């Protein structure tokens, strides 16, 4: 389900200088029912192309889930620097490896 934020991201991913206005009554699945007014000579982008880009962006987002999970579990930078100070680079690498192994790249 595409909401207005998804539509905005997709349009800007296709044309970063696009100028447009989205008219929608709600922020739910609006791509099919919204109106897009293309302003300042912006070349219109079809809703099919916008939906395709939304899908591509979602695939990219999903593929980076491991990065978001790692970021939530890594120690703070201050703690990591303290770990390096007390345990050296190899000790720090061992600490970080636990999280990297837990959330490995697909």
KATA-V723671 format. One record per backbone hydrogen bond with DSSP energy under -0.5 kcal/mol. NH is the residue of the N-H (numbers start at 1). CO is the residue of the C=O. Records with the same first field share a line. If there is no record, write none. Layout:
# KATA-V723671
NH->CO + CO
This chain:
# KATA-V723671
3->1
7->3
8->4
9->5
10->6
11->7
12->8
13->9
14->10
15->11
18->15
21->37
23->21 + 35
24->22
30->2 + 28
31->2
34->30
35->23
37->21 + 35
38->36
39->19 + 37
42->39
50->46
51->47
52->48
53->49
54->50
55->51
56->52
57->53
58->54
59->55
60->56
61->57
62->58
63->59
64->60 + 61
65->62
67->64
68->64
69->65
70->66
71->67
72->68
73->69 + 70
74->70
80->76
81->77
82->78
83->79
84->80
85->81
86->82
87->83
88->84
91->87
92->88
93->89
94->90
95->91
96->92
97->93
98->94
99->95
100->96
101->97
102->98
103->99
104->101
